[in-house]
Amino acid sequence: MGAPDQDNGFTGQSGVGTRTAPSTRLRLTPPSLWKVILHNDDFTTRDFVVQILTSVFRKPEAEAVRIMMDVHRKGTGVAGIYPYDVADTKVAQVRTLAEAREFPLLCTLEPEA
């Protein structure tokens, strides 16, 4: 077993114990962000777009109405900015809800600059 003056990487006097891990620093990079874009069309109702923004994107009513008006007036509007996996899930949720109501609402992703 180890003598008290030896550093064998174990703790405890008997030489039996847990090995101490060397100190390492992990450098985590934040995930890239993606914009979820809603596109205007001539068939999806404004109320449905507001409903999508409040339910899927958790926007307060006033903000949802503002985004819906951007979509209506400018042709597109940013529903939110998220890491890719979250953004992709939200696009799929919008697509599923729109198809269920037979609306052609287009929702796409674009990298956040």
Secondary structure, DSSP 8 states (H G I E B T S, - for coil): ---TT---SB-STTS-S-B-------------EEEEEEE--SSS-HHHHHHHHHHTS---HHHHHHHHHHHHHHSEEEEEEEEHHHHHHHHHHHHHHHHHTT---EEEEEE--
